[in-house]
């Protein structure tokens, strides 16, 4: 599908306010937090959760005039869905990539070592290098699901709140898994497989339902 830059710009501007807020918050936390970063960090997990919810909410204001205007400009539903997903990826990368670079480059290690005189650095820089990928995985799991939620709620069908309960259940499961420090290899592989299935299912279901979305 051909990328329409004008449409992508419109969608990106809708998310821009939260991007401008999330970017400095995320970067400053990663740069100045003195704890060694791990995939179990609750504050980063909360950041990813709130950021994902906000992106989905701003993308799916199906009762707003701006939403109705955009959906009556002659774009097909598949074009709109594709560009919303593309805009979601772009909005995440604008925030995630600088945070990841702070970890991957010697920036965080230098600040921790020279400014805070941390005994953990620069040794922990290698261990922290894998952590940003877990942040990205969190976005990959949550955002397709949250997009599915607003698309399902925009349908002229009963049971729309079921999607909300589903998303709450997934968040609770993720939080529970994060509360345990170690998981056996077979269990990790199972979680990876289930996560992949959930991501693909959310994307496919969201795209199919989006074609019948009711603009209110």
Backbone torsions as a table, in degrees:
resi	resn	phi	psi	omega
1	UNK	NA	134.4	-177.8
2	UNK	-71.8	135.2	179.0
3	UNK	-80.6	126.2	177.6
4	UNK	-99.4	105.4	-174.4
5	UNK	-61.3	-39.0	-178.7
6	UNK	-63.1	-42.1	178.6
7	UNK	-67.1	-41.1	179.7
8	UNK	-63.5	-37.2	177.8
9	UNK	-64.0	-42.4	179.1
10	UNK	-61.0	-45.5	-179.2
11	UNK	-67.7	-37.4	-179.7
12	UNK	-67.0	-37.1	178.3
13	UNK	-64.2	-29.2	177.6
14	UNK	-66.3	-32.2	-178.2
15	UNK	-94.3	-11.7	-173.2
16	UNK	-55.4	-42.5	-179.2
17	UNK	-57.0	-45.7	-179.3
18	UNK	-70.8	-30.0	177.0
19	UNK	-64.8	-42.3	-179.6
20	UNK	-68.1	-24.1	176.9
21	UNK	-85.1	-44.7	-175.6
22	UNK	-68.7	-36.2	-175.7
23	UNK	-59.4	-54.6	179.9
24	UNK	-67.1	-35.7	179.6
25	UNK	-62.0	-49.2	-179.0
26	UNK	-63.7	-44.5	-178.0
27	UNK	-66.7	-42.2	-179.8
28	UNK	-66.4	-38.8	178.9
29	UNK	-64.5	-47.3	-179.4
30	UNK	-62.4	-37.3	-176.2
31	UNK	-72.8	-39.8	-168.7
32	UNK	-108.5	-8.8	177.8
33	UNK	-67.4	134.8	-173.9
34	UNK	-87.8	-17.3	177.9
35	UNK	-71.6	146.9	174.1
36	UNK	-66.7	126.6	-176.6
37	UNK	-69.5	138.5	175.7
38	UNK	-141.1	167.5	-179.3
39	UNK	-68.8	-12.4	-179.1
40	UNK	-95.0	5.8	-176.9
41	UNK	-61.1	116.9	-174.0
42	UNK	-70.2	-31.3	-177.7
43	UNK	-71.9	-40.9	175.6
44	UNK	-65.8	-38.8	177.4
45	UNK	-60.7	-43.4	177.6
46	UNK	-64.5	-39.1	178.1
47	UNK	-60.6	-47.8	179.9
48	UNK	-63.0	-40.2	179.9
49	UNK	-63.2	-51.7	-178.3
50	UNK	-64.3	-42.4	178.9
51	UNK	-61.4	-42.4	180.0
52	UNK	-65.6	-43.9	178.7
53	UNK	-60.9	-43.7	-177.8
54	UNK	-64.7	-42.7	177.6
55	UNK	-59.7	-45.4	-179.0
56	UNK	-65.6	-41.9	-179.3
57	UNK	-64.1	-44.9	-179.6
58	UNK	-68.8	-29.0	178.7
59	UNK	-78.4	-25.3	-172.2
60	UNK	-117.3	38.9	177.0
61	UNK	-80.9	72.2	-170.8
62	UNK	-71.2	-7.7	177.1
63	UNK	-99.3	0.6	-176.7
64	UNK	-87.5	158.5	178.7
65	UNK	-68.4	-36.8	179.8
66	UNK	-62.9	-38.7	177.8
67	UNK	-65.0	-47.1	-179.9
68	UNK	-63.0	-39.9	179.5
69	UNK	-61.3	-46.6	-177.8
70	UNK	-63.8	-36.5	-177.0
71	UNK	-81.4	2.2	176.5
72	UNK	-118.8	20.4	-178.0
73	UNK	-97.6	9.9	175.7
74	UNK	95.1	0.2	176.1
75	UNK	-76.5	143.2	174.5
76	UNK	-73.1	160.2	179.6
77	UNK	-64.7	-35.8	178.7
78	UNK	-67.0	-36.8	177.0
79	UNK	-64.2	-43.5	-179.9
80	UNK	-65.7	-43.2	178.6
81	UNK	-62.8	-46.3	-179.4
82	UNK	-59.9	-44.6	-178.2
83	UNK	-72.4	-30.5	174.3
84	UNK	-66.2	-41.4	177.4
85	UNK	-66.9	-40.8	178.4
86	UNK	-64.6	-40.4	177.5
87	UNK	-65.6	-35.4	176.5
88	UNK	-62.4	-45.8	178.0
89	UNK	-60.5	-44.9	-179.3
90	UNK	-62.6	-43.7	-179.1
91	UNK	-64.8	-36.7	177.3
92	UNK	-68.8	-44.8	-176.7
93	UNK	-64.5	-34.5	179.0
94	UNK	-61.4	-32.0	-179.9
95	UNK	-93.7	-45.6	-174.2
96	UNK	-67.9	-43.3	-174.3
97	UNK	-62.2	-46.5	175.9
98	UNK	-60.5	-38.8	177.0
99	UNK	-62.0	-42.7	-179.9
100	UNK	-66.5	-40.1	-179.4
101	UNK	-65.4	-33.3	176.2
102	UNK	-61.0	-36.1	179.1
103	UNK	-77.8	-45.6	-173.8
104	UNK	-72.4	-38.7	177.3
105	UNK	-82.7	167.8	-177.0
106	UNK	-72.4	12.1	-174.2
107	UNK	-63.5	-57.1	-179.2
108	UNK	-63.0	-44.7	-179.0
109	UNK	-60.2	-40.4	-180.0
110	UNK	-65.3	-44.9	179.9
111	UNK	-62.9	-44.7	-179.2
112	UNK	-66.0	-38.7	-177.0
113	UNK	-75.5	-47.6	-172.8
114	UNK	-88.8	-38.9	-176.3
115	UNK	-85.0	-47.6	-176.9
116	UNK	-96.6	-4.6	-179.9
117	UNK	51.5	47.6	-177.7
118	UNK	-76.6	134.5	177.8
119	UNK	-74.5	-10.2	-177.0
120	UNK	-85.1	-16.2	-174.1
121	UNK	-117.7	148.9	8.5
122	UNK	-85.0	6.1	-175.7
123	UNK	-60.0	-39.2	-175.3
124	UNK	-77.4	-4.9	-179.6
125	UNK	-60.8	-38.8	179.8
126	UNK	-67.2	-41.2	-179.5
127	UNK	-67.1	-37.2	-177.8
128	UNK	-74.2	-14.7	-173.8
129	UNK	-61.2	-27.7	-178.6
130	UNK	-83.3	-16.2	-172.5
131	UNK	-62.9	-43.8	-179.8
132	UNK	-56.4	-27.3	178.8
133	UNK	-67.8	-30.7	175.8
134	UNK	-70.0	-35.8	175.5
135	UNK	-61.3	-45.6	-179.5
136	UNK	-63.9	-37.5	176.9
137	UNK	-62.6	-37.6	177.4
138	UNK	-61.5	-44.9	175.6
139	UNK	-60.3	-42.9	-176.4
140	UNK	-63.9	-32.2	179.3
141	UNK	-79.7	-45.5	-171.3
142	UNK	-78.0	-42.4	-171.9
143	UNK	-66.3	-44.7	175.1
144	UNK	-58.6	-37.3	179.2
145	UNK	-67.6	-44.9	-179.4
146	UNK	-67.5	-34.3	174.6
147	UNK	-65.7	-39.9	177.0
148	UNK	-60.4	-36.4	-179.0
149	UNK	-60.1	-50.9	-177.0
150	UNK	-71.5	-31.6	176.5
151	UNK	-66.3	-41.7	178.5
152	UNK	-66.4	-38.5	-179.5
153	UNK	-69.5	-21.0	179.4
154	UNK	-85.8	-0.9	180.0
155	UNK	-81.1	145.2	177.2
156	UNK	-81.2	48.9	-177.5
157	UNK	-129.9	158.3	176.9
158	UNK	-78.2	164.8	175.7
159	UNK	82.3	18.9	-177.9
160	UNK	-63.9	-30.9	-178.4
161	UNK	-69.6	-15.0	177.1
162	UNK	-60.7	-34.7	178.3
163	UNK	-66.8	-35.2	177.9
164	UNK	-65.5	-46.8	179.1
165	UNK	-62.1	-36.1	177.6
166	UNK	-62.6	-45.3	-179.6
167	UNK	-65.7	-38.2	177.2
168	UNK	-63.2	-42.1	178.5
169	UNK	-61.7	-41.1	179.0
170	UNK	-63.9	-42.3	178.7
171	UNK	-62.3	-41.7	178.5
172	UNK	-63.6	-41.6	178.6
173	UNK	-63.0	-44.4	179.3
174	UNK	-61.6	-44.2	179.3
175	UNK	-62.6	-38.0	178.3
176	UNK	-65.6	-44.0	179.1
177	UNK	-63.4	-35.3	-179.7
178	UNK	-72.3	-19.5	-179.5
179	UNK	-73.7	-15.3	178.0
180	UNK	-99.2	134.6	-176.0
181	UNK	-73.0	-41.9	-174.4
182	UNK	-123.9	146.7	173.0
183	UNK	-132.9	139.7	179.6
184	UNK	-64.8	160.1	-175.6
185	UNK	-59.9	-45.2	-178.2
186	UNK	-63.6	-34.5	179.9
187	UNK	-71.4	-38.3	177.5
188	UNK	-63.5	-42.1	178.7
189	UNK	-62.7	-40.9	177.9
190	UNK	-61.9	-42.9	179.1
191	UNK	-63.9	-41.2	178.5
192	UNK	-61.7	-42.6	-178.8
193	UNK	-67.0	-44.1	179.3
194	UNK	-64.9	-37.8	178.4
195	UNK	-63.7	-43.1	179.2
196	UNK	-63.1	-42.3	178.4
197	UNK	-62.4	-42.3	-178.8
198	UNK	-66.5	-40.1	179.0
199	UNK	-62.7	-49.4	-178.5
200	UNK	-64.0	-42.3	179.8
201	UNK	-63.1	-43.2	179.6
202	UNK	-63.2	-41.0	-180.0
203	UNK	-66.7	-46.3	-178.8
204	UNK	-65.7	-47.0	179.9
205	UNK	-63.3	-40.8	178.9
206	UNK	-62.7	-42.4	-179.9
207	UNK	-66.5	-42.6	-179.8
208	UNK	-63.9	-46.8	-179.9
209	UNK	-68.1	-31.0	-178.7
210	UNK	-61.6	-28.4	179.2
211	UNK	-65.7	-24.6	179.9
212	UNK	-108.2	17.0	-176.7
213	UNK	-62.3	137.4	-179.0
214	UNK	-101.3	114.9	178.2
215	UNK	-78.4	123.4	-175.0
216	UNK	-106.9	NA	NA
